[in-house]
Amino acid sequence: MSGISPFSVPKQPPLILVADDDKTIRVLLRKAMEQEGYRVVEVNDGKQCLDAYETIKPDIVLLDAVMPIMDGFTCCKHLLQIARNNLISAVATFDTDSTLNNTVISKIWERTPILMITCLDDEESVNRAFDAGATDYVTKPIHWPVLRQRLRRLLQQGQVYKQLEAANQALQHLANVDGLTELANRRRFDDYLNTQWINLAQEGAPLSMILCDIDYFKFYNDKYGHPAGDICLQKVGSVLNLKAQKHQDLVARYGGEEFAVIMPYTHASGAVHIAAAIQAGIKDLRIAHAGSAVSQYVTLSMGVATVVPTWESSPSDLIVQADKALYQAKAGGRDRFVSSF
């Protein structure tokens, strides 16, 4: 599990989803929208609108208020709930330790504008449209210049939101990812460890950690130069990331030539298995290291620790155990792993 790749904002024309049971209105709307350079998908009732929304992910929805099967007010509520559910699911899949809370989520999932088109212009109907979640509304008969301007404004707002989200993703990437290895950085390591500690303390489940140190790395830099040292760090990080295969495992650059692997729900035997796989993977790299006192190739020393988090203990206890085991591995001759249990 490495980092977050920044997202880019697509350049294709905006996609408009039109839902109206009146075919004449749909044809007029399609013609007007396509003249503005927009792409258009049309449906004739609220149920079809919901299905199309999930499939095509439009930039904006033009929604008739009065339709058979499902009216626009009900459809609007469902659209917002779908968007919210999709985002929550995406966040959960993307990162089980996401710091996004419900307030931030609500600001994001409201950003697909819904423009209600209605023949009802009384105050109660207008209030009902906004209560259902509509971003704006226009009345029938449609005043086309007004519709065009409102569409442009809403689409511009949506584009700004997308740009902000792309920028936020890029900032998250910079804040949480080590620039050299593309692994999680120390800040991300600390946040993830603290969160997993709380989660596992509630469940009474184990948490394992491996601390890794490249043996005699200073001598490696002295002999081969820092650019070669950077490449070595990248290769070692790639092996760690490959061997920590579970979705919830986090591989981080702990500092300098040190790496760490956080493994929630992993018992001691599983952690030892991963350490052995890492050791074998590093040996398979066969990176020449003439300055090493233990091998002609780059090797790792590793400390492995496992605890069941409790409210009376702290994450630093696990780090201390893993660090002590790492020290024992170095003292014992390096190019090995030692378990604290």
Buried (B, 14 or more C-beta within 10 A) or exposed (E): BBBBEBBEEEEEBBBBBBBBBBEEBBEBBBEBBEEBEBBBBBBBBBBBBBEBBEEEEBBBBBBBBBBEEBBBBBBBBBBBEBBBEBBBEEBEEEBBBBEBEEEBBEEBBBBBBBBBBBEBEEEEBBEBBEEBBBBBBBBBEBEEEEBBEBBEEBBEBBEEBBEEBBEBBBEBBEEBBBEBBBBBBBEBBBBBBEBBBEBBBEEEBBBBBBBBBBBBBEBBBEBBEEEBBEBBBEBBBBBBBEBBEEEBBBBBBBEEBBBBBBBBBBBBEBBBEBBBBBBEBBBEBEBBBEBBEBBEBBBBBBBBBBBEBEEEEEBEBBBEBBBBBBBBBBEEEBBBBBBBE
